[in-house]
Amino acid sequence: MSSKKHNLSALSGLELQLAYNSLLKLKKSIVYEESPEEEGSSEDFEQQVDAMLSLLGSKLEGPQSLTFSSMTAEHLTKLKIISTGFIDLKPNFEERIAATAALGQSELWSSANLYRQLHLLESLVPRTTKASARAWIDAFFFRASAMLSPNKCMVLNMEHVFPATTISPSSLSTLSGFVDYTAIVASQRIAAILLRSPQLHVLRSHMPSGFFVIEVKLSDPSDYVPQAVCDMYACGKLLQKKVLRGALTNGHDWIFLLIKLNDNYDGAFYNQSSVVQLSTTRSPDGQLVIPKPWPDLIAGILAYWIENGFEDLRSDDWFEGG
């Protein structure tokens, strides 16, 4: 990669832009498939592509077209997006889990059926690609949908194409990319509209009561917090909302994120949780065990955070601090 870096100075502005666009198109079109001995190689390749995108972008003259996937902590600083620390689970969360696990017990996606589904996935689906990680994420979303208030509906969108959005009033540079998941909570009437037309501009015209963003990464989610925060920041600017909730996950490890945009939508502050982990073990006789109460905890947080996606932390929240 170092030789490529040295040769960039010989390219014209047009050639740099064409190279940038071609590399971005390549990144969007690749589907990773790994064998066990190649585990992690797709993530390494993705990081190399992101590094090249960032390098090419820094060489482009004039306004830049930045993408979520290329965002780093340095980019967050330039965008005036500042971390204000961690939020922590409240001490009494185990009592709350017992109460929320009882929600939706007459629905298909009850707490008991969530555990059955997770057991099935652990013995059926290899965790080697982002596509396979979605099977676990979907299970938690389905469970969360069964826990909502009776008068609310969830609309789950995957692979939103996010339009280029101006970074700040004083800049012509734009931020764009793909949003892996958005979960929307709305009345039955608004949900019916958004099921037919899930595009983000339609969402802004028929604003739901809850909105939640998820970024999916196969490896350690903590390495990709800047990318997820930029997803949420751009969504907040587009929807003209000052507070957004979201998460970063590989289906097993979950980091919950809360972002608060400045009054002029130029810059923001964000908090993150420690990793909430779905772990699995084996009993002495080799049987798969998914320890309680962690699946119910993840589902409970999701249900509350999706329904209150435009709100700051409240007294009845799962988390405190920030």
N, C-alpha and C positions, 0 to 999 in steps of 0.2 A: 504493500500500500504506500510505502514511503516514496517509491519511484513515481507513482501516479501523482502524489502530492507535488513533487518537484516539477512535473510536466504541466500542471494546471496553468502556470503563468504564461505558457506559450499559446493558450487557447484564446480566441476572441470572445467578446461578450456574448455574441450569438451562439457560438459553439458551446460555451459554458451553459447557457440556458437550455440548449438542445440536449446536452449531456445530463443536466439536472432533470429535465422532464422525462428522458428515457429511463433513467435510474429509478425515478419515482414510479413510472409505469411498471417497470420490472418488479419492484417491491410489492405493488398492489396485486400483481398477477400470479405470484409464486404461491404454490401450495406445498407445504413441507411434509415430507414423509420420512420417518427415521426408523432405522433398525436399532435394536438395543445397544449394539456396539457404537452406534453413531449418536447416542443420546446427548442432547445439548448442542449438537453441531448446527442445527437450524437456527437456534438463538444466537450462536456466535456469528453465523453468516448475516443474520438480520442486524446485529450490532455493527458489523462491518459496513453494510449497506447504509445504515443510518449515519455512520461516521462520514462516509463519502458524500451523502446528501448534505450534511452539515458543512463539510468542507467546501463543496461546490457552492452552496448557498452563500457562504462568507465571501466568495470570490466574485459573485454576481454584482454588476454595477446597478445602482438605483434601488428601487423598492424590491424587496424579496418576498417570495412565496414560501412561507414556512409551513411545515406539516407537523401534526401532533407526534408522529412516530420519531421525529428527529429532535424532539425537545429534550434539553438537559437542564441541570440545576443552573447553569450559566444563563441559559435562555430565560428561565424564570426570573432571574435577577434583572435582566434587560427589560422584561415585560412588567417589572415592578410587582411581581407576585411573590409574596413573602410568607415563609412558614412562621407560625406563631406557636409551634410546639404540638404536643400530643394531647389527645383526649383519652380518658380512662373509663373502663367499665365501672358502673356504680357497684358498691360492695354487696348490695342485695340482689344481684342479677339472678341468682339461683331461684329465689322466690318468684321472681317475675317469669322465669322460664316455665315454672310449673303452671302458672296461670295462662300464659300464651300457648303452651302446648295443647291446652284443652280447646283452643279455638278451631273451628272447622272440622270437628271430629266426624260430622255426618257427611263431609265432602269426600270426593275421591282422594284428594291430596291432604289427608289427615297426617298427624304426626307419625302414627304407626306406619302408614304407607310410605312416608318419606324415608324412614329407616329401611323398609323393605326395598325401595328403589335404590338406595345407596348401597345396600348389600349386593344387589344385582349388578350394579355398575362396577363395583370393586372386583367382581369375579368375571366380568364380561367384556369390559372396554379397557384397552391399554391406555395409559395416560402418557402418550408420546407426542401429541400434536395439540394445537389450539382448538382444532375442531372437536377432538375427543374431550377436552376439558369442558366444552360447552354442555356436554351431557349432564355433568354434575351441577353446573350453574343453572341449567334449565330446571332441574329437579327442585332446587331451592326457590326459584321464582314461582314455580307451580304451587309449591307449598305456601309461599307468602301470599299468593293470590287468594287462597282459601281462608286466609286469616283476616281479610279486610272487613271493614264495616259492611253490613248487608246492602246499603244503598250505594256502594262504590264498586267500580269495575276496574280491572287492570288491563292495559294494552301493552303488550311486550313487543318491542321492535328490535330487529337485529340488522347490523351493517347499515346504519344510517350514513349516507354521504353528506358530510358537512360542507356547506358552501364557503368559499373564501370570504373571510370576515376581516375588516380592517382592524389592526392591532390596537391602535389608539387614535384619538382625534388628530394628533400631530404627525401621524405616520401614514405612508401609503403602502407599507408592507402589510401582507395579509397572512392569516392563519387558517389552515383548512386540513381536512383529512377524513378519516373514518371513525365513527363512534360504534363500538362493538355492540352495546346494548343500551336502549333507553326503556325504562319501565315507567308507565304513566298510570296514574290513578285519577279517575274522573267519574262524573255521574253517568248513568246508563246512556243518556242522550249524547253527551260529548264523546263517550267511548265508542259509540256506534259510528260517529263521524270519523274518528281517528282510525278505526279499523279499516274503513274504506280508503282513507287518504292519510297515511301516516307520515307524510313529509313534514319536515321541521317548520316550513313556512305556514302550513295548515295548523300545526300545533300552536304557533304563536297567535293565530286568529281565534282559536278555540282553546284558550288556556285551561289546562286541567288543574286539579287541586294538588296533585303530587307529581313529582318528576324525579327520576333517578338515573344516573349514568354509570355504566360499568366498562372498564377497560380490562381486556383479557390478555394475560401473558403466561406463557407456559412455565417459565422458570420462576425464581424468587421475585414476588411482586414488588418488594421494597426497592428493587433496582429501577422501577419504572414509574415512580411517583410523579416526576415532572411531566411525563406524557399524559397520565390520567388527569392531573391538575389542569393541564392545558385543554384537554377535552371539555372539562367542566367549565373552565373560564370562558371558552368560546361559546358554549351553550348558554351560559348566563348572559353574555353580551347579546346574542341573537334573540333570546327570549325576553331581554330587559328585566331580568330578575337579579336581585342583589345577593341572594343566598341559594346555594345549590348543594345537594348531597349526592355522594357517589361512592364507588368502591373500585378497588383494584384486586383482581383475583386470578388464580389458576384453577379454580374450582374447589380447592382444598384449603388454601391459605387466603384469608380475606383481610384487606386493609380498608377501613372505612374512612372516607374523606369528606371534609366540610369546607366549602370555599365561600368567602364573603367578598363580593366585589365592591370597589370604591364607588362613591356616589356618582362619579362621572363615567363609570365603567372603564376607567383607565387604571389598571392594576388591581390587586386583590390581596387578601390574606387567607391562609388556609391552615387547617389542622388535620392531623391524621391519627388513627388509632394504632395501637400495637397490633401485631398479627393475631387474628382469631382463627384458630386452626381446627380443621376437621382431620382428626388422626384415626388411624386404624391399627389394630393389633391382632395377634393370633393367640387363641387359647392354648393350653398345654396339649390338647388333642388336635391342634391344627385348624380349628374353626375360626373363621373371620369374626372379629369383634369391632363394632363401631361404638366407642364409649359415649355414654350420655354424660352431660346434656348438650354437647357441642353442636350437633345438627339443629336442635331446637333453638339454641342461642342464635346461630347464624340466621335461621329463618325468621325468628322473632325480630331481630335487628332490621332485617330486610323489610319486613312488613311495615314496621313503624317508620323507617327512614323513607321508604317509597311514598307512603301516604302523607308524610310531612316534609317532602323534598325541597320546599321553598322556605322552610323555617329554620331559624337558628336553634341551638340546643335549648330544650325546655325542661321544666322541673320534672316532667314525667318521662324524660328521655332515658335511653339505655346508658348513655355516656355523660360524663361531666368534665369540666375543665375547659381549656381552650381560651 
